[in-house]
Amino acid sequence: MKKWLFVWVVVAGFALPSQAQYFGKNKVRYTPFHFRVLQSPHFELYHYLQDSSRAADFLQSAEQWYAIHQMVFADTFHTPNPVILYSHHGDFQQTGAISGLIDVGTGGVTEGLKNRVVMPLMFTRQETEHVLGHELVHAFQYHILKNEDSLSLQSIQNLPLWMVEGLAEYLSLGRIDPHTALWMRDTYIHDYFPTLDDLDRKPHIYFPYRYGQSFWALIAGLWGDEIIRPFFVYTARYGLDAALQDLLSTDRQAFSKLWKEYYHEYYASIRLKEMHGAMGDSVLRDKRPGRMQLSPSLSPDGRYMAYLSERDLFSIDLFLVDMQSGKVIRRLLSTDKEGHIDALSYLETAGSWSPDGRLLAFVVYVKGKPQPVIIDVQSGKIKEQLFLKDVEAVNHPAWSPDGRLLAFSGLRQGQSDLYVYDFQTKEVRRLTNDRAAQIQPAWSPDGRQLVFATDAVALSKGYAHAGLNIGIYDMGSGSIRLLDFFPGADNVNPLFSPDGQSILFLSNRDGFRNLYCYEIVSGNLEQLTQLPTGITGVTALSPAITIDRQGQVVYVYYENKGYRLYRASLDDFPRKAVNPEAVDFTAATLAPVFVNKSRVVSRLIARHAVQLPADSLHAKPLQRRFQLSYIGNTGIGISTSRWGTGVAGGVVMLFSDILGDHHVFASLGLNGDILDAGGSVFYLNQSRRLNWGIQLSHIPYRFGSVGIFGDTLAVSVNGQNSLLPVDVVQYDLGRLFEEKIGGLLAYPLSRSLRWEAGLSYARYHYNIQRFRTYYYFGQPIAQSKENIDAPPGFNLYSGYLAYVGDNSFYGLASPARGWRYRFEWGFNAGEFEYQSALLDYRRYWFVRPFTFALRAYHLGRYGGDSERITPLYLGFPGLVHGYDNIAYQNYLQGSSNYAASVENLYGSRLAVVNAEWRIPLLGPRSFALIGSNFLPAELNLFFDGGIAWNEGNRWVGKEEEVQQAGDRVPVWSTGISIRFALFGQIVLEPYYAFALQRSDITGTFGFNLLPAW
């Protein structure tokens, strides 16, 4: 009998067979990386580049950044700091060193426990240098936190994110930054300059990187770079308010006022608000065009335009626009529309149209590589995927005027060159092959030339800042003509004019970001815009202009915290002649513009390249040493009683190797005496696409019973034996021990799809201790403890195979768009033998701002002992609302009706259907009905239905049709609930449900503490 009572402990987990992750997107290791190690004086570089000279160049840059940051932080790395380098962003997204998915917009990551810098090589040296300099600032920050007296990694809680990231931007870019200055000018023009409190409370408006950089530029400009380390350390130790007061003799309000005054004084002096705004008309006339209107690409005839936007809130997708009406026709490309696509390349690429305007080339991440896809514009379907094996990463495709070739910038082993793909021969031809970066190609109208941006001029002159200039590639001769003007500026996004006689491009040569024209024959330069902010995308290299055959220009203009598309005829732009040597970065200088005590950083960042001695680099063998990545506890407690001393507590630990390919999770818990000690060890191998793991565990489950009865106790008084009548309190403490070994396999097909499988063996056995306390007229007079016979042990074998899909996007407290499904078969053998089936399909339709959600769910046990074990319950929270307290109500009041009885709601098989209308109630104004930064919440109107049955039961439609024992009736409920997302992790759902088959009540309140389906 006792064996039956505790069967539920063993098999309850089989209701949902154990798996690594029920839903969730995948981090796919498409490519096995064969890392090597190259060590310099202060860094240990893990790389797999075939050309070791590129690894050496990278380490040289790292050592130069180290020298810069060391002078500012006055800190030294006594052991080489690990840096993990990937050859392109697609490989970087597969890293195991950083948990979780990595977005296309993430340039690099530095994690604090091992101080690992993890980053890819970028398409330009300028980008790679910036990311490296930025991440090494974080390495110094973590190093200080871990080694400075009275500081630890926990101290980072005192440091606002904008301070941490802003310092990394300041120390990698300096005070002269046209991109950040553009943002600061916008705050002045539209009067939303932040306070320090705004930076804390509104990071969605005030991007931590840009405004944090401006903050540090002001501090260093007024107090000198020498203040950086003490201010950082003091803030980490005592908080920002104390650092402002004790080191700068100011407070938040006074500093915010000073910050604003410096910018407003300078911008007023150059009459910034008197400058003309955007030239032309707004392109989009939709009610919700999106605040991010990016990477425009006009069709050759100018009838349509493709562009990127977050207008659907959850991701940046590719849309098609009718240029005449300004209305969005359809969404062309998104990850939830195409499950095999991991991500869209939305930062530094744009689409390119076929000459007939029927097809569009765009770059997406497929199988770990940024590769072009060809989209049929009218149907919105992908017609062809181009897998270019010899090119690791592709950017900025450009379709030739005759339709035969697709030019693009390709990255291979950290070197970006120009390539063309021939649609007829299916072959790739490399056009350039040198150290200089070649990006953003565009065709001349006759197809004889390609114009592109390159850092070749800067490299040839030895500039430390690898600024970009314009190059022209001749398709016939293969020769390159470099256009050397605006020295030190970035001249990007070049396009031929419709007549092929001039080149349009963007430049920051005056500290702004304006449109220019270069006359090819005469060499004359003309400025076409003089905008107070500038023409730009999310990054300085994001494509921001496009032109059609008729000379219609569309450009991205940054204004009032958003990116907006404008159009104008090329002939309508006013033209002003510009000297090719005219460069002035005053407007790109962060405040204080004319007061600058920041001498160290500006001088060091403007350094020229310095060669490391050849003998300072050493190759080392790769060692797979496990190091502690995380340790935590679940609390500890000690108690004593007449039965002895008990201890409760636990510890969890995570170990991994430096590359994150191998992980060991270990846990140990104690809840009583030594018999209650349990633990588990799980090893996970993620070095290849097929992930596998092995788990060993010993888990004790406690149970017990208490009884009181009368008895006699033999006692001896004055040498006379006698029987004393006593009351006995008997407590049986049982333990069910589980010793288990299991294995797990996971094979991701893409970021959204995967196969899973698992197999395990478990041995269960019992131990029962009996404790007795003897009472004589209420007073304890004796105690005893003994082990008693326990039920025999038993074995269980289990396994499962599952196909899982998840490309959903999360809303305020539940999924809001996309789909999820899990189809799983499982088996159990040994003491209990049966098979299980799980079918769980969920679909989410987002019709802004609402979500309509639907779920179809089946969980069943089939054959063998499926009817012996604890049955499944239809009223369980998360299935059908309003029936979770049936057993308790039946006990108090008696069964109200058959449909709502325990007999009808339990079974070995369940089928459930759920529908919800999800209304965003509290949250960001762009999404929710009521703007709130405090507690996201959504209102839900739900309708649930389900049926539970056993093998051989008959389904009937309603209770009146029940004719025999075992007939099963479906139950339904409807109602309203509110879901709150607490700390972004815990979902609380109070609800009021009308259980339509219950006659005992009209409605019932309930509370769920489960993730929303």
C-alpha positions, 0 to 999 in steps of 0.5 A, a space after each residue: 500500500 505504501 508503495 502505491 502512495 508514493 508512486 506519484 513522487 516517482 512518476 509525476 515528472 513523466 506527465 511532461 517527460 524530462 527535457 532540457 527546455 520545453 520551448 525556447 529558441 536555440 543557439 546553433 553551433 553550425 560550425 565546429 571551431 578549431 581554436 588555437 592560442 596566441 599569447 602576447 604580454 597581456 592577452 591570450 587570444 583564442 582564434 581559428 584564423 588560417 592567416 596567423 598574421 591577422 591574429 598577430 595584427 589583432 593582438 597588436 591592436 589589443 596591446 595598444 588599447 591596453 596601453 591607453 586604458 592602463 594610463 587612465 585606469 592605473 591598473 595592470 593585468 598580471 595574467 594574460 586576459 582571455 580574448 575569444 575572436 571569431 572571424 565574422 558575426 555569424 560565427 560570433 552568434 554561435 559562441 558558447 562563452 556567452 549564454 543566451 542568444 546574441 543579436 545582430 546589433 551586439 558588437 562584442 561582449 565581456 563577461 565578468 567571472 572569467 573576464 573573457 572578451 568575446 567578439 568578431 572581426 568586422 567588415 572594416 578595421 574602424 569597426 573592429 578597433 572600436 569594438 576591441 577598444 570598447 570591450 577592453 574598457 569593460 575588461 579593465 572595469 571588471 578587473 578593478 571591481 574584482 581586485 580593488 579593496 572593498 569592491 567585488 563584482 556585486 559592486 557593479 550594482 552601484 554603477 548605472 549601465 549608462 556609466 559603464 557603457 558610456 565610459 567604454 564609448 568615451 575611452 574607445 572613441 574620445 570626445 570627437 564623435 560625429 555620431 554621438 554629437 548628432 544625437 546631442 544636437 537632436 536633444 537641443 533642437 527638440 528640447 528633450 535634453 536629459 537629466 541624470 535621473 532620466 538616464 536611470 529611468 528612461 534607457 529606452 529613450 536615452 540610449 546608455 552608450 551615447 548619453 553615457 559617452 557625453 556624460 564622461 566627456 563632460 567630466 573629463 573635459 572639466 576635471 581632466 582624465 585623471 578623475 576617471 578612475 577615482 570617480 568610477 571606483 568611488 561610484 562602485 563603492 558608494 554610489 553615484 550621488 556620493 561620488 558627485 558630492 564628494 569628488 565633484 562637489 555637486 549633485 544630480 540636479 546641479 550637474 544635470 543643469 551644467 551638462 545642459 548649459 554647456 551644450 545649449 550655449 554652444 548650439 545657440 552660438 552656431 544658431 543650430 535651430 535656425 538651420 533648415 530641416 529635412 529637404 523634401 517630403 516624408 515618404 511614409 503616410 501610414 498611421 504607424 510608420 515606426 520610429 526606425 525607418 532604415 536602409 531604404 532601397 528604391 526600385 529602379 522605376 521608383 514605384 516601390 521601396 523596401 526598408 527596415 522598420 520596427 513598426 510591428 514592435 517585436 523585431 526589425 523586419 523588411 517591408 515593401 512600400 508603395 511610393 505613390 501612396 506612401 502606404 506599406 503593402 506587405 512585410 517582405 521578410 521576418 524571422 517569424 515568417 521564415 522559420 529557417 532564417 536566424 536573423 535579418 542583417 539590419 544594421 549595415 546592409 540594404 536590399 537591392 532590386 533586380 533591373 525589372 523590379 520583380 526581385 529583391 536581394 537581401 542579406 539574412 543569417 542562415 546556417 550561421 552565415 550572413 548570405 543573400 536571399 532573393 525575394 519575389 516582391 509580389 508574393 513576398 516569398 523567398 525564391 532562392 537562397 545563395 550559399 556562397 561557400 568561399 565567402 564567410 559573410 556577405 554585406 550590402 548586395 548590389 544588382 548589376 543593371 543587366 541583371 546578371 551579376 550581384 556585387 557585394 562586400 564579402 568577409 573572409 578570415 577578417 578581410 573584406 573585399 569586393 565580389 560578384 556572383 554570376 546568376 548564370 554560371 552560379 560562380 563567385 568571382 573575387 574582385 579585390 584582394 588586399 588589406 584594405 576594407 571595401 564595403 557598400 558597392 554600387 553599380 554605375 548605370 552602364 554596369 562598367 564600374 563599381 563605386 564603394 567605400 574603402 579605408 585604403 587611403 587611411 592605411 596608405 598614409 598610416 592614419 590610426 583612425 581608419 577613415 573611409 574614402 571613395 573608390 571606383 572599380 573598373 570591371 574591364 581592367 580591374 583597376 581601382 581609382 581612389 578619391 582622396 578628399 576630406 582627409 580624416 572624415 568618413 565618406 560613405 554610402 556612395 551611389 552613382 547619379 542616374 547619368 553616371 557623371 557624378 557620385 552621391 555620398 554621405 560625409 561627416 567632414 563638417 562634424 554633421 552628416 550631410 549629402 555630397 556630390 562628386 563630379 567624376 570628370 571635373 573632380 568638383 565637390 558640392 554639398 547638397 544638404 546642411 542639416 542640423 542633425 544628419 543623414 544616418 542609420 543606427 550606426 555610422 556605416 548603416 546605408 541611409 540613401 538610395 536613388 532611382 533611375 529618374 533621380 528620386 532620392 530617399 534618405 534617412 534623417 534623424 530627428 526627434 529620437 527617430 529615423 525618418 525617411 524623406 524623398 526629394 528630386 536630385 535636382 531640387 537639392 541646393 548645391 554649394 561648392 566645397 574645398 576637398 581639404 575642408 574638414 572641421 570637427 568642431 560640431 562633432 566635439 562633445 561638450 565642453 567644446 572649448 574647455 578641455 582638460 581631457 588631454 590624455 585620452 584624445 592624444 592616445 586615441 589619435 596614436 599612430 600604429 606601433 609594432 610589437 617585437 616579434 618575440 613578444 607573441 607566443 603560440 600555446 596549446 589549447 587547454 580545456 581547463 574547467 573553471 568556476 563560472 558561477 556559485 550560489 546557495 539556496 540558504 542554510 539553516 540548523 535546527 535541533 530537537 529531541 531527535 537530533 540536529 538537522 541541517 538544511 541548505 544547498 549550493 549550486 555551481 557551474 563550471 565551464 572551459 574558457 570557450 564555453 564548449 563544455 559545462 558542468 552543473 553541480 548541486 548539493 542539498 541537505 534537508 535534515 540529517 545525512 540521509 537527506 543529502 542529495 546532489 546531481 552533476 550534469 555535463 553538457 557538451 556544446 562543441 558541435 551542432 549536436 549537443 549532448 549531456 549526461 546527468 548523475 543524481 541522488 535525490 531523497 524524497 521524504 514522506 511520513 505519517 503520524 499516529 496516536 494509540 494506547 499501549 503499555 510500557 515495561 518499566 522497573 521501579 525499585 527492582 519490580 517490573 511492571 507494565 505502565 499504561 501510556 499514550 504513544 505518539 508514533 511518527 514514521 519518517 520515510 525516504 524514497 531514494 532516487 539514483 538516476 543516470 540520464 542522457 540528453 541529445 539536442 540537434 538544432 536545425 535553426 534558431 527556431 527548430 530542433 530535435 530532442 531526445 533523452 534516455 534515463 535509468 533510475 533505481 528507487 528504494 526506501 528507508 523508513 525510520 520509526 520514532 515513538 514518544 511515550 506519554 504518561 498522563 501527558 508527560 513524555 517519559 521515554 523515546 525510541 527510534 528504529 528502522 522498520 521493514 520498507 517496501 522493495 525497491 524498483 527500477 524505471 527506464 524512460 526516454 523521449 523524442 521531440 520535435 520543437 519549434 519556437 519563433 515567438 516574440 514575447 510581449 508584456 507578460 506572454 508571447 505576442 507574435 509567432 508560433 510555438 509547438 512541441 510534438 513528443 513521444 515517450 516511453 517508460 519501462 520497468 516497474 511501470 510500463 506505458 508510452 506517452 504522447 504530447 502534442 502542444 501547438 500555440 499560435 499568436 496573431 498580433 493585430 496591434 496592439 492586441 494579440 489573439 492566441 490559440 492553443 491546442 494541447 494533448 497529453 496522454 499515456 497509452 498501453 501497459 500501466 497507463 491506468 495504474 499511476 497517478 491520473 492527470 487532472 484537467 483542472 490543473 492551473 494553466 489548462 482549464 480555468 475554474 476547476 482547480 479546486 473541485 476536489 476541495 469543494 466536493 469534500 465540503 459540499 458534495 459533488 454538484 454535478 457529474 461534469 464538474 466532478 473529480 471522476 470526470 476531470 481525472 484521466 490518463 489522457 487530456 485534450 485542451 483548447 484555449 483561446 485568449 484575447 490579450 490586451 496590453 494594459 500597462 507598459 511602454 507607450 509604444 505598445 500598451 494602452 496606458 504608459 507605465 515604466 513600473 509593472 508591465 501588465 496585460 488584460 486577458 479575456 479567455 475561453 478554455 475547454 477540455 476533456 479527460 478520459 481513460 482508455 475505453 471511455 466514451 465521449 459525450 457532448 453534454 452531461 444529459 447524454 451520459 448513459 453509463 459509468 465512464 462516459 466523459 463530458 467536456 468542460 468549458 470556462 470563460 473569464 478574465 485575468 490580469 498577468 503581471 510581469 514581476 521583475 521581468 521573470 515571474 508571471 502573476 495571474 489573478 483571474 475570475 473564471 466562469 466554469 460553465 459546467 459547475 452548478 455549485 458556483 457562478 464564478 470563482 477567483 483563482 491565482 496562477 503562478 505559471 508562465 503564460 502559454 
